[in-house]
Amino acid sequence: MTDLLMLNDAQMRRIEKYFPLSHGIPRVDDRRILSGILFVIRNGLRWRDAPSDYGPHKTIYNRFIRWSRLGVFNRIFAELAKDGDGVLMINATHLKAHRTAASLLKKGLYPDVSDAAEAG
């Protein structure tokens, strides 16, 4: 698992306060699943192509969808933008977008950083 992306302790401490609370059943390790989400997005992979070291691909996908709807990623991006004087640059020139990607913002499934910065 040495070539895989894995968030370190300092990174997790900085963003874990924005994770929703677990209700009842303990959820799968947040570090592993969030690292899997970042790995899939960074490499432009399909969810089912995520390495099994991150956990089941369905769990990775479900967590991404659920947390996107709850605005977790908006709050994380807003927090990370604070250190850069309100500027957060994400370079996505290497990513391919599926034709349905344009509708994700309307459906609330894609983080809208501009709204999160205004709210903070």
C-alpha positions, 0 to 999 in steps of 0.5 A: 500500500506504499504507492497509494495516497493515504492522509496523514494524522495532521491532515485528518486532525484538521478536517475531521471536525467537519465529518458527520457524527456516526449514528449507531453502527461504527462506520468504516475508517474515515481515513481509508475511505476519504483517501480512497475518494481522493485517489479516485478523483485525483486519478480520474478513475471509476469508483469500481477501479479503486484499489481494494486497500481503500475498502469496498468501492461501493462504500467509497462511492456511497460516502462521497455521495452522502457527504457531498449532499450533506455539504461536508466537502464544502465545509472542508474546502472552506476551511482549507481556503482560510490559510490561503487568504480565501483562495483555494486553487484546484487544478483539474486540467488533467481530469476527464468529465463525463457528459453528466458532470455538468448536472452534478452541481444542480443536483447538489452532488458536487461541492460548490466552493464559491457558496461555502466561502460566502457562508464562512 
